Amino acid sequence: MARGAGKRPNKPATSSTTHTKPPASTTSGPPTPFHYAPTTLRPFLSTLPTDHIYLVHLDHTPPSLKKRVFAVPVLLNLLITIGLCIRLYYAVPIYLEQIITIFGYDTAYKIDTATAAVGELVNAVFSRTALLMLDYAIFGLLGSWPKEFLFGSRLLRFVGPWEWRRTIGFRDTEIIVRRGRKWDTPLLVGDTPDEVKTWKLDEELTIKVKVDPAMRTDTLAKTGYLLLDKDWDLDFKAMLDAHRLVEKGVIQLKDLENLALVYYEKQWLVWKVHESQDITAMGQRQDSTVEKFRRILTDLGAEGVFYRWIEIVQFETSQPGGFTQGRQAEAIRELRTRLEKKGVDYAKFWEDIGGQAGLPGFDVQNQE
């Protein structure tokens, strides 16, 4: 995160254009469905690290619901804190006695090694080591929950849920900002600081597959604190920064509705998720083919096969030499095996889709 937290070079602001200009090295527009971020978002974008993908939307759920939802982690962390205090009350005297035993004082933990049996010595070492490891697990792992809840962590830029709620309270409309977990950083950060990362077809599809379910209308109907999952985490500092900028009138609340933000090729891009996109005929055909691929698998109860295929393509294309024909054949055999295990007729499946053209992985060997 240290690298991601660095500020990108300042660029001169322009008042004559609505969107920022692409860098000179960019030979084509941003990947579909992204656009160059408008200048109105610059103040907010300048507060974000560049090594994550961000989802922004407005939470219109009632404040009463937000209070009930937030009460759950408050009570949970309160119970954990009380439990830690009780354990501390009983553990401190034990460890103090063990420490002063080292200096030769007579305590319940002192053992005469000259007369003690081997079994007694082994039992003493084992029991004391086990006690130390247990307390380490309790305070090191469970203890980190209340700490992060109150003070955040380096990953959260030292802003936790408590500070977020204490600062903004419970409002009718709240700005929710989520960032991708570890899956998105390899898509944005190169092997060297100067490397400009570019996406392959499978990487573009990975982003769409991750973003689309997270921004569906039924998902956004939930209050923000219920949107944490294996792919997305709340960015509490970004939410505070967004509210602060709106309150100062620097940005408008309506400009933060249903956005996916990414820093790509030294430029911030935005995807207005629920806005119809003006895309090329080729891109539209490709997206419809991929969507048909996923939809048919979902109807057959094999949606997991779709996501597994995306994982295979992403992994193989990142290997030395790329996704060679040999690796492609092996991957297709695995795909066929998984489909047949689900009771899917392999030949009829491709006939229903209309062939393999346009799907990630089937023509990847022809790409650079």
N, C-alpha and C positions, 0 to 999 in steps of 0.2 A: 504493500500500500504506500510505502514511502515514495516510490517512483510515481504512482498515480496521483499523489497529493500535490505534486509539483505544478507550478503555474505554467501555462503555455505562454509563448511570447505574445506581447501586446500587439494588436493590430489597429491601425487607424480607423476610427469610426467614420462612416459616411452617412450623410443625410439624404443623398439622392437616390439610394437604392433601398429596397425592402429586404433583400436577402444578401448575405455575405457572398463574396465572390470565391470561386474555387481556386486552389493554388495553381500556379503555372504548370506544375507537373501533371495535373489531372487532364487527361485527354478526353474524357467523356463525363457525363453527368453522374451524380451519385447513384448507387444501386437502388433499383425499384424495391419498395415504394418510398424510399427516403428522398427528402429534398434538403437543400441547404437551409440551415436555420435562419429565421428572420432576425433582423437586428434588434427587434423588440425583446428577444429572449437573451440577448448578450449579457445583461447584468446577472441574470440567474445562471447562465451557462458558465460564466467566469468563476463561480463558486464551486463547481463540480470537478472532482478528479476525473481524469480522462481514461482510466483503465476499467471502466464499467459501462454497461448499458443501463439506462434509466427509463422508468415508466412513470408518467405523471398523470394524475387525474384528480377530479374534485369529488370529495366524499360528502354527499348530501343526506346521509342517514341522520335520524333525530339525535340530539345531544343525549337524551335519556338512554338510548341504546349504546352510545359510545361510553357513557359512564358505567353501565353494567358490564360491558366487555372489558373495560380497563380495570374494573374492580377485581377481576380474576387474577391477573399477574401481580397486582398489588397485594392481595391476600396470600398468594403463593409465596412471594418473596418475603412477606412478613413472617409467615410460618417457618420458612427456611432460616431466617435471621434469628428467630426465637430459638429454634433447634440448635443453631450454632452457638448461641450464647449459653444455652444449658450445657452443651458438650464442653465448651470452654471452661465453665465453672467447675466441672468434674475433672477435666484433663490437666489443667494448670498445676494443681497440687501433685498429681502423679509425676509429671515431667520434672517438677522442681525437686522432688525426692530422688528421682533417678539422677539428676544432675549433681546434687550434693553428695550422692553416694560415690561418685567418681573421685571426690576429694577426700574420701576416707571416713566420712561420717557414718554412724550407725543408723540405718534406716531399714524399712521392711524389704527393700530391694537389694540389700547387701548380701553377697554370697561368699562364703569362704571357699575359694577355689582349691585349697589344699585338701579339704575334707569332703567337698561336694562330689556326688557321683556324676558320671558323664551324662546320664539321662537328665539329671537336674540342670546341668549347665546348658545342654541343648534346648531343654524346655524353656529356660529363662531367655536365651537368645532369640528363640523363635517367637515366643509370646510378646516380647518387647518390640521386636521388629515388625510383627503383624500389627501391633497397636499403633506404631508410628505410621505404617503404610495406610492403615484405615483412616487415621486422622488426616493424613495428607490428602487422601481421596475426598474426605468430607469437606475440608476447608479449601482445598485447591480446586476441586471441580464444582461441588454444590455452592461453595462460597463465592464463586465467580458470578453466579446468577444475580444475587442482590447487588453486587458491585457493578456489573454492567447495566443493571436496571437503573441504578442511581446515577452513575458517573460515565456510562458508556465504556468504550474500549478504543484502542488504536484503530481497529478496523472500522468502528463506528465514528471515528474522528472525535472521540471523547464527549459525545452527546448521547444520553440514554433516554429511554421512554419517559422516565420521571421528569427530566428537565423539559422534554418536549411538551408534556401535558401541563406542567407547572407554568410554562411560558404562554402557551396559546389557550389553555383551558379546553372547554368543550363547546365548539361552535356549530352553527347550523351548516356552514360550508367550510370544509377544511381541505387543504392541499395535501395530497398523499404522493410521496415520492418513493419508489422502490428501485433498488439496484440489483443487478444480477449477482448471484453468488459466484463461486470460483469458475463456473463454466464459461463465463463471458470474457475473462481477462486474456486467455490465449488468442481470442479472436481480434483483440485490439492492440496487444503489446507484442512487438517483435522480439527477436532474440538479442538484439543490440539496441541501445538507446536511440541510435540514428536511423534504425530501420523503419520504413513506412509500410505498415501492414496493409495488405490488400486481400479481399475476400475471394475465395473460390465459390463455385456454385453451391457446394454442399454446406459451406459456412454461412452463406446467405440464407439457405433454407433452414439451417439450425436456428438462426435468429428469428425467422418467421414462426417456426414451430414453437419456440419458447415464448415469443411475445403474444401471438394470437390468442392462446387460451387464457393468458393472464389479463387480457384486455377485453374479454367478452363482456357483454352487457350484464349477464347474470352474475359474473364474477365481481364486477364493479358495483353491483347492488349491495355487496357486503360492506361493512365498515372497515376502514383501513387496517386496523390492528388484526383483523382476521385474514389478511391476505398474505401472511408469511407462509412460505412453503419451501420445498427443496431447491427451487430455482430462483426465488426472489426474496429479498430481505428489505425491511424498511430502512430508509436513510433519514434518521431523525434530524441530523444537522441540515440536510438539504431542505427538509420541510420547514424548519425554523427560518432558514435563509429566504425561502420562497415567501413565507408569510411576512417577513420583515420588509422585503422588497415591494410586496403588494400594499402594505400599510403605508409605505413612503411614497406610493404612487409611481414607482420606477417601472413596474410592469403591471399589466392588467390581469385580473383573475381569469378572464375568459381565454387569455392566451395560453393557459396551462391546462386546458381541457383535453384529456385523452391523447397524450404525446408519448412517443418513444424517442429517446435522445441517445446519440452515439457520436463519439469523436473518431472520425475516420479520415485517413489521409490528411491529417493536420487541419481538419475542418469539422465543425459541429454540424451534424445532420439531424433532421427531425422527420418523424413519421407520424402524421395525424391519422391515428389508427381507424377512426370511424368516419373518415372523410373519403369520398370516392376519389380514386387515383386516376390520373391521365397517364396511362402506360402504353407502351408500344404493342403492336399486334403480336410480335414474337414473345414478349414478356407475358402478355395475357395468355397466350396459348400454353406457355410453359407453366405458369401458375395454375391454370385450369387442369393441366395434366397431373401435376403433383397433388392438387386438391382431390381429383378423382381417385388417384392412387390411395390417398389416405381415407377418403370417404368409403370406397368399396371395402377396404380392409376393416374399417370400423363396423360397417354393416355385417361383415362376416364374423365379427367378434374377435378380430385379430389386429386391433389397432397397435398393440405392442410390437408386432412385426414391422410396422412402418417406422416406429422410432428406433428399433434395433437396426434397421437398414441404414437410417441416417447416421447412427453411431459408427457402423462399419465403414461407410463411405468417408466420413470425417477422419476416422483413424487411418485408413489406408492411404488417403491422399496426403497425409502428413508424413508418411514414411519415406525414406530415401528411395528415389526412383519413381515416386508417385504411385498411382493406382494402375499398375501394369495389367496387361491382359490376363496373365496368370493369376494375379490376385483377384481380378474382377471375376474370373471364372469360379474361383474358390468361394468368393462371397456370394455369387449367384446360387451356387450349390447349397450354401447355408440358407439362403432365402427360400429356395425351393423346399428344403427339408422342413423349415419352420411352417411354411404354408400347408404342406401335406399333413403335418402334425395337427393342424387346426381343421383338417378335413376339407381343404380348399383344392379344387381341381386346378392344377398349375396352368395348363394350356388354356382353359376357359377363362381363367382369371385375366390373363394378358389379352385375350380376345375382347373381354368386357371393357378393359381400359383403353384399348386401341393401340396396343404395342408399347414398346419400351422407350421410344424416342421422346426426348425431353425430360426424362426422369434422371435425377442425380445418381451418378455411379455407372450408368449404362453407356454414357458417351464421354466419361471423364478422361479416358486415356487419350482423347483427341485434344484435350485442353493443354494450355501451357502449364 
